[in-house]
Amino acid sequence: MGLPGSGKTYFSERLTAKLGCAYFNADKLRKMSNDWDFSDEGRMRQSRRMKIYSMFEKENGRTSVCDFICPTKETRAHFNADYVVWVNTISEGRYEDTNKIFEPPLKVDYLITEKDAEKHIDIVAGAINEF
């Protein structure tokens, strides 16, 4: 998770390659669903959509990486990730509406504070493989 432009996708694509697992990108799922609603309701619907895809993988014994902003406590609680990486490399994203509602998470499993994805891939992959 993280603000738009923080490096989530860059990191997630490389983590997915390392893990050899499924990858779900929020923008791609929104495009597939033709759902560009960023209201509170639209953001919750997106959280549900991401959860459905990731739960399918989990129920079939597979790991997945989900790459999305998940900006509020409510959307994060609903998604209920097994392992949370916060890509916290910027103080503001490119969308003011998201900046206004973004609530920094109170608990994360791994925090990235600089744009150096390669430095973190092996550490996060190892932790996820422990599950």
N, C-alpha and C positions, 0 to 999 in steps of 0.2 A: 504494500500500500504506500501511498505518497501522493503529493500534489502533482498536477500535470506539469511535465517538463523536468521532473526530479530524477529521471533515469530508471523508472520502474520497468519499462518495456525492455530496454537495453539489458538490464540485469536479469529479468525474467527469461528472456530468450536464451541467454547463456546458461542460466541455471537449468532450464529445461533440457538443453542439449547435454549438459553434464549428467543429469539424472535419467535421461532417456524416457521422459514421461509426457503425459498430456499437458497441453498448454492452452489456457483460455484467456484471451485478451479482451478487455471490456469494450474497446472500440469496435473490434471485429464482431463481437456478439451483438452489440447495438446495431451494427450495420445489417447483420443477418436477420435481426428481428425488426428492422426498420423502426427502431424506437429511439428517438433522439430527445426524449422528454427528460429534462434535468430538474424537474420540480421535486419536492420531497417524495411524492408518490412515485415518480419515475425513477428516482435513485433507489428507493426501496424495491421496486420491481426489478431493477438491474441487480441488486444484491440477491434477490430470490433466483434470478436467472443464473447468475454465477454459481450459486449454491447447488442448483439442480444439476448443472453440468459436472461440478466437482464431486457431488455425492454419487452420481452414476459411476464415476471412476473409482471412488473409494469402495462402493458396494461390490465392485468387481475386482477388488484387490489391487487396484492401481493407484499410483500417486499422480497428482496433478498440481500444476502451478497456475494460480489465478492472479492476473495482473490487472488491478483496478484501484481506483482512488479510495473507495469505501470511506467517505468523508465524515460520517457521524458515528457516535456511540451506538445509535440504533441500527444502522446498516451493518456495522461490525458485529454487534451482538447477534443479529439475525444470521449473518453469514457463518459465524462461529468457526473460524479457521483453526486447524490443528496447530499450525505454526505460522507466526506473523513476522514478516520482514518489513520494517518501515524504512523506506528510502527517503530520508530526511535531509536532502542536499540543498534545498532552496527554502526561502522563507515565504515566498509567494509564488503561486502558479500563474498561468497565463489567463485564467478565467476568474474574474472578480466574484461572480456568484459562488464559485467553489471556495475561493479564499474566505469568503464571509461565513460559510457554514462549516468549514473544516475544523474538526475538533481533534487536537493531537491525542493519540491513543495513550491510555494510562499504563498499558502493559503490552510489551512486544517481546518476541523471542530473540530478535536480532535487529540491531539498529545500524544503518549505514548513513554516515554523515558526510562522505566525500564521494565525488564521481570517479570511482575506481573499482568498477564491478569485479574485475578479475581478482582483486585482492580478497574478495568475500565469497566467491563462488564455492571453493572447496570447503570452507567452513560451514556454510549454510547447507550445501549438499550432504556433508557428513552428518549434520544434525538431523536433517530430514530422513536420511537413511536409517537413523536410530529408531524411528517409529515402527 
